[in-house]
Amino acid sequence: MLPSILLVAIAIAIVGVDRVYAQSTLTISVPLTAPTQAVSVSPALLSFSIEGDRWPEWVANPPSYTTRNDFTFNALSNLGALTGLPPNIRVGANSEDRIQLDNTVNVVQASFPPPTASLPYPEASAVLVSDGYYTLSRFLPSGTHMTWGLNFGTTNTAPAIAQAKSILSTFSSTGASTAAGISLDLLELGNEPDLYGTNGHRTSGYSISQYVSEWNTVMSAIISATSLKTGVRPFILGLSFGHSDHGVGEFSPQQAFADGYLTTNAGKFVTIISQHNYEGGCCTALVSNLMSKSLTRSNLTAFTSDIQAVKAKGLKYIFGETNSYFNHGVPSVSDTGGAAVWVVDYTLFAGTLGIANMFFHEGIGFKYNLFQPVSLNRSIEDATPLNPPVAAHVQPAYYAAIVIAEFLGSSTRNLVELSTTSSNIISAYALYSGTSISRVLLINHQAFLSSSSGSARPSVSVFFSLSGGGKTVQIKRLSIPFADSKSGLKWGGQSYETSNALVSGSLVTTSQVLTDPIVVSATEVVMVTS
């Protein structure tokens, strides 16, 4: 654990940058014990949402799908080894409302629109799956907790009932997924129903009151046709809206509650409310925009009233689908080192607001993926053919998941953001194990781009002021060549850019006394621990 810290004085020494980054000394008060605003966070704070159409490839090897995808397994297991629990997995998203159960197909049969430069790997327009599609859950790391989506693209109850029965079978006491140590936590009926009036699933003008009524009808039919019981897993994941008006009168948790959502027959099974959120829209952005400390806080704090409304009902609140920019990300932004910096800050700041889990959305070939689980034969940037194909690989944002997992660790986790309100480029978090401070994470949001190659890299000198002084700590760095780099990152001198997602290289950390400055370079994350 870190020695007792009275305050942190951060002296900013930035070379060669615009006045927007010029700062005076910044003093941060660090409580010796966990403050009352510290939030207990899950080891699965960072989790994954998987697009349903190509879930089989994500987790298993085609065409038979009888063996696991070792790259995916290793990438997830790396995280579980650091926290003691693998990330939670949700399967569904846009594909969720297009899936039909058909046991005449071998696992999955999907129809895809042609790729385009703006959408190189589009979602399927129609998906047929067999029972084997759901039993692929067994290939996840043991201890994984899952959420499975059900088709609400139609008010016909038959597709969703058939899917629910198939899912419950593989997670029964004798089911294959249960035997593999995988748990079914939640069922989700429908993906972003607030968008149904514009995406063809319902007529224009579809309202939240219509949604509440139809959702209760279909979900109640599922409950009647299956073994679901209140108070027993699996529970029901509620809402999963793509947007929220935060209680103004349209789609939001507040309005759903006002319309009787939780008092319906099906609503009594709801234990968690899900919101979908992205940092921005497609299709252009700058990496410096994504890394912006202020924009991230503006984005997330907009949901404060929603979080409070949900918690007032005794329910958990999650981002059941999230990532950088919707429609699979922005080229050369969502797949860069700057995205890694953003994921660290975005996830931890969300945790301090009381968002229990952040399910980062993944697919095959999506630009914002944390890792690409299979080889790709066309570019994720513009659909240009790749010859030879690019093998499965981690992307820069995967390092963020590793950093977060190691920062949270495997003991009791109480998280607080340290006040840095006078700094527009530095954010800092403290983690308390029990009530004692354990680790501090420092993030430099300034984008250092490849166009600056050859120039001095700006840096921030961080001074820790201690009671007793002279204490020694370990420093571990997420080193990123440039904010727009797509490879070459290292965490503590080690790389995950390997053929099997396993770590490579010798660990590099440094020791120093806390009376000496800790230098945090532009586009860098630094963890301080004893």
Secondary structure, DSSP 8 states (H G I E B T S, - for coil): ----EEEEEEE----S--GGG----EEEE--SB--TT-EE--TTSEEEEEEGGGHHHHHB-TTT--SB-HHHHHHHHHHHHHHSS---EEEEGGGGGGEEE-TTSSSEEEE-----SS-SS---SEEEE-HHHHHGGGGS-TT-EEEEEE--SSS-HHHHHHHHHHHHHHTSTT-HHHHTT-EEEEEEE-S-GGGHHHHSSS-TT--HHHHHHHHHHHHHHHHHHS---TTSSSEEEEEEES---TTSSSSSHHHHHHTTGGGSTTGGGEEEEEEEEEEE-SS---HHHHT-HHHHHHHHHTTHHHHHHHHHTT-EEEEEEEEEETTT--TTTTTSHHHHHHHHHHHHHHHHTT---EEEEE-SS-TT-SEE-S-EEE-TTT--EEEEEE--EE-HHHHHHHHHHHHH-SS--EEEEE--TT-SSEEEEEEEETTEEEEEEEEE-----GGGTTS---EEEEEEEESS---EEEEEEEE-S-TT-SS--EETTBB--STTS--BS----EEEETTS-EEEESSEEEEEE-
